[in-house]
Amino acid sequence: MNDLSGKIAPGPFHHVGTRPVRPDGVEKVTGKAVFGPDFSVAGMLYGAILRSPHAHARIRGIDTRKAAALPGVKAVVTGADFPDLESLTVSAGESSGDIIHISRTCMAHEKVLYDGHAVAAVAATSARIAQEALALIAVDYEVLPHVLDPEAAMRDDAPLLHDGIFTKGIEPAPERPSNVPMKVALARGDAAAALAGAAAVAAGRYTTEFVHQGYIEPHVCVASWNADGQAQIWASSQGHFSIRALTASVLGMAQADIRVHPLEIGGGFGGKTGIYLEPVAMLLSRKAGRPVRLAMSRGEVFRATGPAPGAVIELRIGAAADGTLVGAEIDFIYNAGAYPGNTAHSGLICALGHYRLANARITGWEVLTNRPAVKAYRAPGAPQVNFAVESALDDLATQLGIDPIALRLKNAVIPGDAQPTGVPFGQIGYVECLEAARAHPHWSAPLGPNQGRGLAGGLWRSHGGPSTGEVGLAEDGTGLVAAGSPDIGGSRASMAIMAAETLGVPYEQVRVTIADTHSIGYSMVTGGSRTTFATGKAVIEAAEQVIATLRQRAAAMWNVAADTVEWRDGTAIRADGERLSIGQIAAKAAFSGGPIAASVGLNAAGYLPGFAVHICDVEVDPETGHVGVLRYTAVQDVGRAIHPAYVEGQLQGGAAQGIGWALNEAYAYDAQGRMENAGFLDYRMPVASDLPMIDTVMVEVPNPAHPYGVKGVGEAPIVPPLAAVANAVRAATGKRLPDLPLTPDRVHAAVHG
Amino acid sequence: MNDLSGKIAPGPFHHVGTRPVRPDGVEKVTGKAVFGPDFSVAGMLYGAILRSPHAHARIRGIDTRKAAALPGVKAVVTGADFPDLESLTVSAGESSGDIIHISRTCMAHEKVLYDGHAVAAVAATSARIAQEALALIAVDYEVLPHVLDPEAAMRDDAPLLHDGIFTKGIEPAPERPSNVPMKVALARGDAAAALAGAAAVAAGRYTTEFVHQGYIEPHVCVASWNADGQAQIWASSQGHFSIRALTASVLGMAQADIRVHPLEIGGGFGGKTGIYLEPVAMLLSRKAGRPVRLAMSRGEVFRATGPAPGAVIELRIGAAADGTLVGAEIDFIYNAGAYPGNTAHSGLICALGHYRLANARITGWEVLTNRPAVKAYRAPGAPQVNFAVESALDDLATQLGIDPIALRLKNAVIPGDAQPTGVPFGQIGYVECLEAARAHPHWSAPLGPNQGRGLAGGLWRSHGGPSTGEVGLAEDGTGLVAAGSPDIGGSRASMAIMAAETLGVPYEQVRVTIADTHSIGYSMVTGGSRTTFATGKAVIEAAEQVIATLRQRAAAMWNVAADTVEWRDGTAIRADGERLSIGQIAAKAAFSGGPIAASVGLNAAGYLPGFAVHICDVEVDPETGHVGVLRYTAVQDVGRAIHPAYVEGQLQGGAAQGIGWALNEAYAYDAQGRMENAGFLDYRMPVASDLPMIDTVMVEVPNPAHPYGVKGVGEAPIVPPLAAVANAVRAATGKRLPDLPLTPDRVHAAVHG
């Protein structure tokens, strides 16, 4: 099944493409689903974390004696309780980095690097006592100069966050440490010459701000670490296997000694692929001898988890008179916050990946500042550069008098074109998306005064990777699927559909469980738009193994050869037409040949990038500068939509988040480097009343490397909105606003400037 | 691996036979292990059950209106809420019976059949309100005559419990219903003629009482049944797959719709193989729309769960002058309580199964009375008949002047002898046990006045059956085993030992999880002395599949053929001696070939019966009739002891329970049929101060059908104690006391009578 040979099921399908009831829907709408804060165990303590009020400071000492003496306090932990670690790059799915940095993100040792950096933690018999205890901890800080702006942080005289970071990717290797962990570069052809000969060149400097994923549920975990070294963690995350691997690395434990149970997750979007609380809760639990729950407030989530990098992008893109792109030069800086995050690579790949372009030079820098370390946020690294590129393409179309879709169609990559990595594209559907956008009524609908329409395209690389899927049968023949990938965007439904389709049974007869780390084989995080593709492949292959077993068992019951038994519509069929249902075979199975179940682990190859084209209509209020989104259409090549309602939800959700990034969202800091808007009242995400219904168009160009044609769909829809909105504002105002977010004050100033 | 061809590992072993720290030991002694009463979920309600105060009554009506109106009460359930069922024999591991009877055991419908029979249940926001609500339920009973004694229940004029039970196993089939569900019989040779020609005949009528398993933890479950039909149950039991199957059958649900999570279990001994609370908690949860916990008190456990049958046994056994057994006639009645329990079959098989005997006739009857329906209790059905047979053998030895061990050795079954079923015995070790007993210093130690020594042998059939085992590797190469059999007697340790032995890694690197019903394939109950054998075979086979994968992955890393790579000591070894550790291979595995894990489901064949020989010394106080146990030695063929400390614990525990059965324990009823001693103060189980340290001798005659030679060990040790104690009392007093328990009043009367 892990082959790429194009044996895609042709259909018609019984379940694939239908919209059955969500298996977790009732639990969630009735409040019974167990999210992190709902979970408790007997004897549990309540933890709390003391956080730095300074953006940059040396910790001269921490006096926890008064806190420890407070009645009800059972444990106090500081950075000194963390084991010393050797610098080592660890990778756990999408979450990778130096293990020392991962440890320090959980709790500062010598220095605090941002407002909100954890410095100590307590566990107590009540949440109130834990908060009281925090107030009794005295931290002796030596406040240091701080830097928030990435360009300032690159200067030689900038405050230095780390002693040991030397820029990678430059020759000769630097002798002095800096705030610049990495330079990345990509070049083909002669971009400078091509630009010099271009008929039109669009140039600009664009900026985007730190923005947060804004998942509804804050980070929570419960940890129980026994005196014999074995531990259990209950947490909501995008990958309980990542929690296991990272926590084991930070604490120097064997992975088998940490069993991680997945709880329901109230949104992640990439921000829940790493760890913040788990090692702290573990250390508190070991000291206290009891389980400990740690839960973040909304303020802690903003101040101390991982937003998306802010960016500065300078670029020049040139085209021939007919719209053919001839050359591009892009320089970008990604502000990664306090620790390196390998943020720049995706920018490199996604900036121009959707266009054929013979001459290009792209240079990216990752820069550290006194902000929380960034984390993946839906298509991490792609929206920022895409915003600049798709804005510039719009400017080129204007300059050349070419329709924006026609310009993009002229240059859009097609199957066989080289990716930025050099590998040719497979069965991608960018052209199909552009054509669908052009054919959509939205594209030709009339506009009123102060209104404008913008369009942008974009891609996300997607991913495959390792997953395990199990399929088994209960004694009554109903089906059980276990997966190791948390269900964030509907994987229980999609796994049930794919398993039911493969087995030939009703959807309601297949129930899907997200199994803990010790009950199923390794599965990478739910992220990278990989789960329906990769975990789906594992589940389908396991279902096929179950069918093979069912045919053998039926053959044994009939006393015929297994290869004379067909499997169709959930039924074994003998050569003479005699049938045995899945229930009839299962009823006899355990006590004859043994229980029927199959486990398949694979490293799913053959994933394909996702392409999206968004159309946005805005109305700009010239009085206030307010930008209202009037109409929005998200077009995407989704491969094949297993459960279309969930796919539409992904397209709508990505668009909504991208619109927030474009119009409203930004981290705001005061002069001391303290975050000023660490809450949903002040950090302004779009709410339902801010947005129109987002229309969706699912273009289906099936992926031949997946039995049902699946491509990743979750991330591409956040790539185009930044430019789609900005292009619409330019159309409405005639002004190119290169700095996000497009807040009323900025728009008002541009309109009246 | 499921072959019986004798490919038993020869040793020496690294782990098998060692006594490492128990993986669940620290959790249990520190109170962190999550047993039923420790478990709660958010929004949970507290349930309580109203129980019949009558031994036998018709329910004319139940008025629950006042209870339902009590503030805080969220649901009330009676028998009318249970679905109508068609009579159907269901089997879920060891627990089988008519589904209507299983349903009625959970809650009475038309009639109550015993004191404590459930008649209604409530769920409320607190346990106090739930109890208050019970007091507001008015049940209109028509009290009926009741019967407690099995011989009385067999009479034509006995109160009839059920209208529809007609004795099976008699010809012609009876036309009238009765309280006798079943007659079983077995005959070979001519027993009457052989007895007529015997040199000595021992005859007697023996009785045993209802006794309870006395597990420390009462039954508890939490159930959550959603509006969409899906449910979760958390329960401590001997088999969460049985809970799933039985609850689904009682409620008419698909098994895939009930996910059952195993909690730690505080003892079961056969009594936790069925269901009592789960369907009630489910119905309360569905009505209330919230999760519901139901927990029994100790009194409820005694009155309303399944003790072991009481018995009446009449027998005659004859021997030649040299001690050769020549013939036997046995008639026994098992008192099964309120519902049929298929109790008699084991009595038939185990009565004389340990001796060669050409002429035998055994007839058994199962009889119903107004007591709770019996359930499996450690070697179910064997101790009662064994008590009579081994008492009679002792009498024969006395009559003939032959040493009791010599008499038994002369007649003991050996490999190749026919079992009562006709199938020849495999590699059994009864002779070895008898010889070990004879060689033990206990057998020849001197005795004082009023002291006596008794000996008895016995067998238990053991079982194999379906189990699933999973073995996987974390990214650091540590090992993860998942099993579907609850760990009652140390299966986490034994699975870890067998997996570590097979993989060639340290014991501490393998952690074992008991997975829920939806995370692993079907596994039969932990019972029948089957788990180390059957689940062990599945785990070993899964470990061997993992080794095969590791060799393939190492071969791929070296670019050599997999069959040139050896696996030894947890290391892949190339032909030239180059090595790759399990950790080195695992670190690369997921992202190259995919996660490494294997799932094996099998129906384990090749189990062998267990044989035990016990020696008991007592001192009888002639003043009071008190019997004190001075010394006790349990000898058993254990096949091969994977973790000897746990095996010794099984031998000691079985002996302790058997001593209680012999000396103290019995259900006591008043004239209205109400249980008078439903609590540990009045139902007198042996405590530590009642018993000497039980000495153990593990005889190892390995089972060739298991890779490490495993035989079941958990049940055989409860078979001989009844007769061993009674024979010791006879030796001390010169009196044969045929009625258990040997309470001081009975012993005093016999000594002075």
Interface residues (C-beta under 8 A of the other chain):
Chain A: N2 V21 P23 G25 V26 E27 T30 G31 K32 V34 D38 F39 S40 V41 A42 G43 A92 S224 N226 A227 D228 Q230 R244 A245 A248 A254 Q255 A256 D257 R259 G289 R290 P291 G465 P466 S467 T468 E470 G472 L473 A474 E475 D476 T478 G479 L480 A482 E508 Q509 V510 R511 T513 A515 D516 T517 H518 S519 I520 G521 Y522 S523 M524 A590 F591 S592 G593 G594 P595 I596 A597 A598 S599 G601 L602 N603
Chain B: N2 V21 P23 G25 V26 E27 T30 G31 K32 V34 D38 F39 S40 V41 A42 G43 A92 S224 N226 A227 D228 Q230 R244 A245 A248 A254 Q255 A256 D257 R259 G289 R290 P291 G465 P466 S467 T468 E470 G472 L473 A474 E475 D476 T478 G479 L480 A482 E508 Q509 V510 R511 T513 A515 D516 T517 H518 S519 I520 G521 Y522 S523 M524 A590 F591 S592 G593 G594 P595 I596 A597 A598 S599 G601 L602 N603
